[in-house]
Amino acid sequence: MDIPAELSMGEKIKVLRESRGMSRPVLAGLCNRGPDWLKKIETGERELRSHTLLLALAAALQVGDLSAITGTNTSTPVPLGRLSSCCRSDREGWASNGSLVRVIAGGRGNEGRASW
């Protein structure tokens, strides 16, 4: 997919997300963030300074190289496949219906239990 170079990083993320048929809550959830956070990134209201979150977004969008989002001439491969731990926390995440899900990890019989 060719993305116009004049778009901001946030606009490129939005174009990629929409081209893949992903909703804001789904993409944000894959990065363990809320949809409001992603909206601010996409609209330029908030800068995306975290390299880890940038990689998480790129992986979730199945973008092979960060330059597709950043617009730089420097090639930075994105590890694709299963989302890595940089994208998901074992503590909380966003369910497909947009509600926050907290997972209790570790400790005396609590492994893998979820609370809402």
SVG drawing of the C-alpha trace seen along z (x, -y; Angstrom):
<svg xmlns="http://www.w3.org/2000/svg" viewBox="-19 -18 38 40">
<polyline fill="none" stroke="black" stroke-width="0.4" points="0.0,0.0 1.3,-3.4 0.9,-6.0 1.3,-9.6 4.6,-11.0 3.0,-14.3 0.8,-12.6 1.9,-12.9 2.8,-9.8 -0.6,-9.7 -2.4,-10.1 -0.3,-7.2 -1.3,-5.0 -5.0,-5.9 -4.8,-5.1 -3.1,-1.8 -5.6,-0.9 -8.6,-1.7 -7.1,0.1 -6.9,3.2 -10.5,2.9 -9.4,2.4 -11.3,0.2 -9.5,-2.1 -10.4,-0.1 -9.0,3.1 -5.6,1.5 -5.3,-0.3 -6.0,2.8 -3.3,4.7 -0.9,2.2 -2.4,2.2 -3.7,-1.3 -7.1,-2.9 -8.9,-4.1 -8.6,-7.8 -4.8,-7.4 -4.8,-6.2 -7.2,-8.9 -4.8,-11.5 -1.9,-9.9 -3.9,-9.8 -5.0,-13.4 -1.6,-14.7 -2.9,-15.9 -0.2,-13.6 3.2,-12.7 4.3,-9.1 7.8,-9.2 8.0,-5.6 9.9,-3.3 8.4,-0.3 4.8,-1.6 5.7,-2.5 7.0,1.1 3.8,2.4 1.6,0.4 3.7,1.4 3.5,5.1 -0.3,4.9 -0.7,3.3 1.6,5.9 3.9,3.2 7.3,4.8 9.3,1.6 8.9,-1.4 9.8,-3.8 6.3,-3.2 5.0,-4.9 7.8,-7.3 8.5,-8.4 12.3,-8.3 14.8,-6.9 16.2,-4.6 15.0,-1.0 14.0,0.5 12.5,4.0 9.5,4.8 9.3,8.3 6.0,9.6 4.0,12.6 2.6,13.0 2.6,9.7 5.4,9.7 5.4,8.8 6.2,5.2 2.7,4.9 0.7,6.7 0.9,6.5 0.1,9.4 -1.8,7.0 -4.5,5.4 -5.8,4.9 -8.8,3.8 -11.5,6.3 -13.0,6.3 -16.1,4.5 -13.9,1.6 -14.0,2.5 -10.9,2.7 -9.9,6.2 -7.4,6.8 -5.6,10.1 -4.2,11.2 -0.9,12.9 1.1,15.1 0.8,16.0 -0.9,18.9 -3.7,20.0 -4.4,16.7 -2.7,17.4 -4.6,16.4 -7.7,15.1 -9.4,12.1 -11.3,9.4 -13.4,6.6"/>
</svg>
